[in-house]
């Protein structure tokens, strides 16, 4: 059985991962819109 501290740590890690993925998706959308720097 996890302690509340362990549960909170796991929960915060999942939130941070989800935020990182959301940021990557937003960057991808910005790149598709042509606002990103040219490749190469």
Buried (B, 14 or more C-beta within 10 A) or exposed (E): EEEEEEEEEEEEEEEEEEEEEEEEEEEEEEEEEEEEEEEE
